[in-house]
């Protein structure tokens, strides 16, 4: 959510609205940008598991080591058929013909007769056991090896099937996460859409806006008038407070300002010096080179120093958080601001203790976060129906993922 403060809302009156946040297969997916519905992903995961289980059973029928033996023999046979198809056929090289027949016969002889697919190797050997061989003989040998090839393929199929399960599981988990996010958005939408549009949110906004305006004015004067060393020392202390979101000043910059004759310069003066040429800067600081090296790299940090970490967001945080923030802010703001601003900070306790704080805060969030179209979606029941669909799809995927897996 973009940062908004009550000071801004207070100056403009009220915030404008901005964008927020059974058989499921026959209803629109609550993630319309998704390529596939959750029901399809669940079915794909189940199918992948069935394929994997079948592939595992097919390997276990003969055993992995046995099928690996068949696969290795098949690879030897295929290499021989590819290597000698030109040299050992027709009127080719007689020596190649002899080598091929001997090596191919050895492939068959090396296989135990009880190895599945042994007959296929024998038939392939018979196809190339003639006095003169042709390419068609080699092709018949390859065809004869088909049963052995199917057996060897069981190992590859098991690997592919396991990868398919992994991929389907990953996609299901990814969609589950997307649905979780969507459910959170829809729950938030329904909650805010049911907020009371007539709630007097100004009872929270006005005192918060008054404090924010006061602390901005006080900090602007402090930034403009105080020595930069004093300002950065304040920021360094404030950065230690858990409810004040300042980034601590760079240590080398603090050290330089503590030891520099320019330590009495205000932050605007310091930023002006950073633009000066070395010859002009020589009139203002003792060591222009060191000044440039220590200050200029941190110019963006210095330019961005503002009162925003000391302001209260609009819509405001929870009452408990605001109470804790109020204690921190009173202590921090008192270090530079006049008593009137500190008093405004103290009044934040009364805001946090408002008897209807939660209802008013929710109404403020609704005003700020929801568009008119989203309010209408809640009023018409469309958002609630989409939430039901998202929950059903999530349950379907979660149940599928939780099913016992082999």
Helices and strands as residue ranges (DSSP letters): H 6-12, G 24-26, H 38-62, H 64-84, H 94-109, H 118-127, H 135-144, H 146-193, H 202-225, H 228-238, H 251-259, G 261-264, H 267-275, H 278-281, H 288-295, G 296-298, H 299-303, G 308-310, H 319-333, H 339-346, H 348-352, H 357-369, H 372-380, H 382-402
